[in-house]
Amino acid sequence: LSVSHLDSMSAVDTTTLNWRVNGDPATTTCDSTPTESTCTLAQALPQGSVILMASVSDLAGNVGVSPPVSLTVDTAPPMVLFSWPANGAVLTQPLPDLEIVYSDASSAIATGSFLITGSGPSSAQWSCPLDATAATCSPTAPLADGAWSTTASIADAAGHRGEATVGFVIDTQPPTIFAVNPTSGTSLTAAPAIISALFNDASGLNLFLPDRVGQRPGSG
């Protein structure tokens, strides 16, 4: 912080120089000459809008006050969040709408800086209508089945970039069931019968076991 000071009648008493931040006294360390002082704040300025004012007295005790100086402090990136889907979700349709929200506590969002990138079983292109607080990104073609990781990022007016990443699985195919035992047409001669099968699915399985053939648990 620097301030120029001059008194036409008597000298400026630089030991009386005081700074205020948003109206509150601020502790500073200053190097001064008769006409100028350069000061360092003991504490960092708060994020967001800040008003600075300086005051100093001459040797006669008259106090001069500087005009207020308004500025914006922004040292933090925007907050970015995928509101849908949840991380780790399994999606059954290949054209999901990814929903992203973002905000910045200190300065405006630079919507033109929005980027979305990712990786998966194949390449993907995204269409992302957006406004000052949110974007909805849809793939321009169906996504291939498999695991996907997508990162969205956006910058604020100060140039700080925030980002978020979500992982999800596209699964449009039913499980594969094979090697069923007993095989079709087998005559069972013992009870209870032992029935087995092998099955597989890329995204995992939810398994239910029937109480009796053709019935799920609890069915009538």
ABEGO torsion letter per residue (X at the ends): XBBBBBBAABBBBAAABBBBBGGBBBBBBBBBBAABBBBBBABBBBBEBBBBBBBBBBAAGBBBBBBBBBBBBBABBBBBBBAOBBBGBBBABABBBBBBBBBBAABBBBAAABBBBBBBABBBBBBBBBBAABBBBBBABBBBBEBBBBBBBBBBAAGBBBBBBBBBBBBABBBBBBGBOBBBGBBBABOBBBBBBBBBBAAEBBBBBBABBGBBBGBX
